[in-house]
Amino acid sequence: MGFYDEERNIETYVEMAEGLDGRELVDVLKKHLAPGSTVLELGMGPGKDLALLAEAFAATGSDRSQAFLHRYRRAHPDAELLFLDAVTLETEQRFDAIFSNKVLHHLSVGELRRSLQRQAAILNANGLVLHSFWFGEGAEENHGLRFTYYTDSTLTAVVVPEFAKVACVRYREIEEGVSLYLLLRRSSNSLPTPVR
Ligand SMILES: C[S@@+](CC[C@H](N)C(=O)[O-])C[C@H]1O[C@@H](n2cnc3c(N)ncnc32)[C@H](O)[C@@H]1O
């Protein structure tokens, strides 16, 4: 059982994240993606960004934590939600974009690479991905959770050939420059990896 599978941990997270959301990131996506496009959010947690995404797009939320999914489902009975691990992404659905906010740093570098390959496979042609990370170097473990830190160059090195880099930008969240987002577009000439 992982950290985010326990009710008391997710309530602690909700309190800690009070007043924070990914509006700035959602605004970046809005500049590159047509309104009404389909967007999958990975690791939605409390769902604040899912609500922002749903203002402009046909948004589907997902998480590997049933506790977070149940919590959101109680408040939004009609929401489109999937129980998904960001590494394996076992779904038959296809999307125009995939978004996450401070989720993929919990993966190892190898898992992030596998995740990006699967993301390319479930994206429509010319689909986009936008993911945020913590800026820095190395990795550490805290409360049983992995934290992998990236710079522009270490993050760019993980990008698989199915994608072309659009942008990798440091931005302010709580403090200046501690966050980093990566925006990729699926290369139109890339052959989609067969869906397992
Ligand atoms: C730091 S929280 C961020 C939650 C939300 N995106 C936000 O900005 O508030 C990390 C989230 O990632 C989810 N998560 C961690 N590892 C995951 C994985 N392998 N697959 C899917 N979700 C994962 C956790 O369950 C949790 O909801």
The ligand as a Gaussian input file, in Angstrom:
#p B3LYP/6-31G(d) Opt

LIG

0 1
 C        2.003000      15.330000      -5.186000
 S        0.459000      14.610000      -5.589000
 C       -0.117000      15.750000      -6.864000
 C       -1.618000      15.696000      -7.030000
 C       -2.193000      16.710000      -8.017000
 N       -1.664000      16.526000      -9.340000
 C       -1.953000      18.127000      -7.526000
 O       -1.279000      18.889000      -8.232000
 O       -2.431000      18.452000      -6.447000
 C        0.955000      13.178000      -6.528000
 C       -0.214000      12.415000      -7.136000
 O        0.337000      11.461000      -8.042000
 C       -0.309000      10.224000      -7.847000
 N        0.647000       9.196000      -8.284000
 C        1.856000       8.883000      -7.784000
 N        2.433000       7.895000      -8.478000
 C        1.552000       7.579000      -9.474000
 C        1.566000       6.641000     -10.538000
 N        2.585000       5.799000     -10.738000
 N        0.492000       6.591000     -11.359000
 C       -0.560000       7.436000     -11.192000
 N       -0.629000       8.352000     -10.200000
 C        0.412000       8.413000      -9.353000
 C       -0.638000      10.172000      -6.370000
 O       -1.641000       9.238000      -6.079000
 C       -1.068000      11.623000      -6.148000
 O       -2.419000      11.803000      -6.485000

